[in-house]
Amino acid sequence: MPKAHDEGKGRKAQDSSSPSTAAGQAVEVSIGGRRFRIRSTDPESLRATALKVDHTLRLLTGHDEPVENFKVALLAALNIAAEQEETRAVLHERVSTLHRRSREVEARLTALAEKVAH
């Protein structure tokens, strides 16, 4: 989990379960009208994720003011998690379909090779 510093309130948040929280580059992002400095080994992915969270918060609140309500932030997180789960299910189905089709093609090619060999 990244280490974050909330510029708006001066609070620090970090996950003590991960010894590597100090690794990576400090990245400043804005979520819900608040600025955060978060260390990450993948700054571009962090920026993209922060933009997604910020966008979802703004859709839920309908305004650009800072979000103070924990429930709204939680709803944003749940919306994003639901979208991710839906995407994961679609990708799983597509991968399953590709595996099935590749086995069908392999069987056809094997049959054709045997036919040509005889």
C-alpha positions, 0 to 999 in steps of 0.5 A, a space after each residue: 500500500 502506498 504511503 500518503 500525506 494528505 496536504 489538506 489536513 496534514 494527516 499521514 496515512 500508511 499501511 504498516 503491513 508493507 515494509 516497502 512503502 518508502 520505496 518509489 517516487 513521491 507523486 502528487 495527486 488530487 482526489 476529491 479536492 484534496 492534494 496527496 503526496 503518495 510514494 509509488 513505484 509506478 507513478 503513471 498508474 497511480 496518477 491514472 488511478 487517482 484520476 479515476 477515483 477523483 472522476 467517480 467522486 465528482 460524478 457522485 457528488 455533482 460538484 468540484 468542491 472538496 469531498 468531506 463525506 466518508 460515505 461518498 468516498 466509500 461509494 466511489 470506491 465501491 463503484 470502481 470495484 464493481 466496474 473492475 469486477 465486471 471487467 474482470 468477468 468479461 475478460 475471463 469469459 473472453 479468455 475462456 472463449 479464446 482457449 476453447 477456440 484455440 483447442 478447436 483449431 488445434 483439433 482441426 489442424 491435427 485432423 487435417 495434418 493426419 489426412 494429408 499424411 495418409 
